[in-house]
Amino acid sequence: MRKMLPWTLGLLSALAVMQGQTALNLQQEPACQTLQPASAGGPVPANPNVLLLRYLGRANYEVAYRGRVLLLDTYYDNSRLPYGERFGVKESDITRANAIIVGHTHFDHFGDAPPIAKRTGAPIFVGPLPVKYLESQGVPEKQIHVVRGGETIKQDGFVIQTALGIHMPIAPSDDAGFRELITTVNPLTEEEKAQLAEWRKGQSNGTRLAAAEDPNDPDNDTVHHGTIVYVLTFDDGFRLLYSDTSGVLSGGERVLADSIHASGGHIDLAILGYLQLGFSVPKAIKVTGTRVKVWDPRIFLPSHFHDGEKAELPDMPTAPLFEALRELTPNTRSIEPLYRSPICVNTKTDETFVGYYVH
């Protein structure tokens, strides 16, 4: 027994060191105690094992990890119609970014990318459609990184893998139905109607990214050629999946997910779209649930489920989705984010701190 004592003490000491490396009090991390985004002057996590997420409207998320700030989509609060959201962060507030990662380039996901890229010098990862627009807005060519799906891109501190996704199709009947719904339940004021007309005039004059697309031209199509799904693998192995649309599972997504799982890997945290223009909750749950099941993340957050106050759909209810996922993917924990509230993850244990509640 005496001969075993040094070995036992050594093992206990090693275990204590390991526990010290993984056990964190997330409530004491300063970056997890503020509503101020890291991209807008707020703190980044001091502990290298704390990843900070912050929801900034529509499908916008901020990721702050190991001294880096990544912007997932870029369209912020300027109180603009038709998709203005008033949640306390304006485009002009964003002063820090190490990368801008855009799922697709419809203006409500991409509209603020040019000025933020110029201000921060961050590279932009996008599909092929907006290249000429970015150049016309003065974004240097060296900052524009076109991805088409299937790439593996090494960055400082993380690797990006891409898959070609599918944008949520917008059937004419769905579009007409939701416009009628908004007119009935949340009509625009006369002033707002005038602002919307002015915005549409700007669209037709080509002063914004063109809305017209050609499905027969891969460089000018979003639905099947310009929607990108991203997997970010950080140097410590933590994986984050990001998609900003609610399209059906694509073949590229399945191939990438299967390749990660086949090599013994897993998705630690997934952000996937949850929206249906016909406002069919069962249909939206089926589409999002299928994608969550294939990716099988440990933590899931929805995107595009809350899209503002005017000229858009009401909120998609997350409770029915989360209840469905509880049965479909029982090992996945679902979190509904609030604007600007910190979501902090211990990347060694997947423990999360959301606002002021420990999970």
Secondary structure, DSSP 8 states (H G I E B T S, - for coil): -TTHHHHHHHHHHHHHHHHHHH---GGG-GGGG-SS-GGGT----SSTTEEEEEE-STT-EEEEETTEEEEES----S--TTT---SS--GGG----SEEE-S--SHHHHTTHHHHHHHH---EEE-STTHHHHHHTT--GGGEEE--SS-EEEETTEEEEEEE-------HHHHHHHHHHHHHHS---HHHHHHHHHHHHHHHTTSS------TT-GGG-STTTS-EEEEEEETTS-EEEE--------HHHHHHHHHHHHTT---SEEEEE---TT--HHHHHHHHHHHHHHH--SEEEEESS---SSSS-----HHHHHHHHHHH-TT-EE----BT-EEEEETTT--EEETTEE-
